[in-house]
Amino acid sequence: MKLWQKIYLFSLLLLIFTLNIAGFILIQKLHNDLLEKEVDKCLAEQKFIVTEFNINSLALQKVYYLDSSPDINMSISALMGEYKSLINPEADEHGRVEILDQKNKILYSDLEFPVSKEKQELEALSEGKTNYIIRTLEGKQFLYVSSLVEVYNTPLKILYSKNISNIYKEKMNQYVLFMKLDLLICTIFAVFMYFISRLITKPINTLIASTQKISSGKYSERVKLKSKDEFNMLSNNFNLMAQTIEDKINELEISNIEKETFINNLTHELKTPLTSIIGYANLIRTSKYDEELFFEAADYIYKEGKRLEKMAFKMMDLIYAKTQEIELLPEKIMPIIKEVEKSFQVKLEEKNIELIIKGEDCIFDMDKDLIKMTLCNLIENAIKASESNSKIYLKVSVLENKTYISISDFGSGMAKEHLDKIWQPFYVVDKARSRKSNGAGIGLSICKKIVEVHNADIEINSELGKGTEVSLIFNN
């Protein structure tokens, strides 16, 4: 069962239950009040009759100066005549009177009601005590009120009876009216609640539709709800979650593409040296001994093996910089630069390149080995790109709480279309020069990863045929 159906049915059932309970209690309360008033009225009528009977009986005694007990029937006739003269016997608001002796023999009666054989109201009567009972006869309700009065030392039972069916009939009429109103109210409520429940749960349907689209691969799907209630907060959180999922999926897709490119490039890079190594090894294995040929083949195998070894170390450096947690400590930069300069002394002399270092020493948080690795990669790239008899500048400067280290050369440079791709592993601008210098295009990828570990930035400016400048920017 859907949520809107649950809300609809629960609200409708709650209304029906509470409305009917309230209506039943209210009608029953009104009925009980009317019945209580009618009983009080009948008790008052009964008391009035008894009082009149006593007064008339005393009056008769005084009028006739009777020493003995007068005729009771005469007293009863006089009493009822006096009573009827005071009331309108035709009116429905007055009941009927029945007078009985102690043996329940009827001495007077003007009853027009159905007679019941049961007479519980006449039992156990005593002077000053009044009994009453409500009895249903022939589908109608009657109220019987009885009391005992002593006339001329003779106890008489006075029974006052009244038809109170109109009270019960009114109760049934109220129930019928209430059922009609109940049906009308519930029908109107059911119609309005149907649309209201659908309207309340409409944002949920929107969310469901969006989740289905996202689950089908439409990760850019967003929920658009215009409300100021909890659904607005839910939609905002849902959109935030969807955006996070989309970003993570994009990252995974980019990562998969990078991995695929990495593997493809690695396979390509390994293919050439391995082919050469296998070819020369097979040549040595199948040829007759020739010292010059064997030396040439062994030398080539050695160089290609060293190239593969270097590539393996570079890849390990790349993985290390990407996955390991690095502890950064305050270090001076100039001693590291001097060590780098010393390690490239031979290569610089081979091409007669002058490495010019400018700037003053400074201290910032770093991993000494990783910074040295970065500088070595950048200077090595500058040497490879530079012609003989040229210069390379390494500058250190501090500006606005930031340390800038820049390496500039005046070599071959790069076209602008390559600048966004050079950070990718195995990407090389000039493949011929890269193979000639045993390069695999991993150096700049390692540099970028190391810079990211240091929460620093790396920028590169290059122009084809004019040279390249790489800048490392560290926060002090």
Sequence and secondary structure as in RCSB ss.txt:
>XXXX:A:sequence
MKLWQKIYLFSLLLLIFTLNIAGFILIQKLHNDLLEKEVDKCLAEQKFIVTEFNINSLALQKVYYLDSSPDINMS
ISALMGEYKSLINPEADEHGRVEILDQKNKILYSDLEFPVSKEKQELEALSEGKTNYIIRTLEGKQFLYVSSLVE
VYNTPLKILYSKNISNIYKEKMNQYVLFMKLDLLICTIFAVFMYFISRLITKPINTLIASTQKISSGKYSERVKL
KSKDEFNMLSNNFNLMAQTIEDKINELEISNIEKETFINNLTHELKTPLTSIIGYANLIRTSKYDEELFFEAADY
IYKEGKRLEKMAFKMMDLIYAKTQEIELLPEKIMPIIKEVEKSFQVKLEEKNIELIIKGEDCIFDMDKDLIKMTL
CNLIENAIKASESNSKIYLKVSVLENKTYISISDFGSGMAKEHLDKIWQPFYVVDKARSRKSNGAGIGLSICKKI
VEVHNADIEINSELGKGTEVSLIFNN
>XXXX:A:secstr
  HHHHHHHHHHHHHHHHHHHHHHHHHHHHHHHHHHHHHHHHHHHHHHHHHHHHHHHHHHHHHHT SS   HHHH
HHHHHHHHHHHS TT TTS EEEEE TT  EEEE   S   S  GGGTT  BT EEEEEEEETTEEEEEEEEEEE
ETTEEEEEEEEEE HHHHHHHHHHHHHHHHHHHHHHHHHHHHHHHHHHHHTHHHHHHHHHHHHHHTT TT     
  SSHHHHHHHHHHHHHHHHHHHHHHHHHHHHHHHHHHHHHHHHHHHHHHHHHHHHHHHHHS   HHHHHHHHHH
HHHHHHHHHHHHHHHHHHHHHHHS    EEEESHHHHHHHHHHTHHHHHHTT EEEEES   EEEE HHHHHHHH
HHHHHHHHHHS TT EEEEEEEEETTEEEEEEEE SS   GGGTTTTTSTT  S HHHHHHTT  S HHHHHHHH
HHHTT EEEEEEETTTEEEEEEEEE 
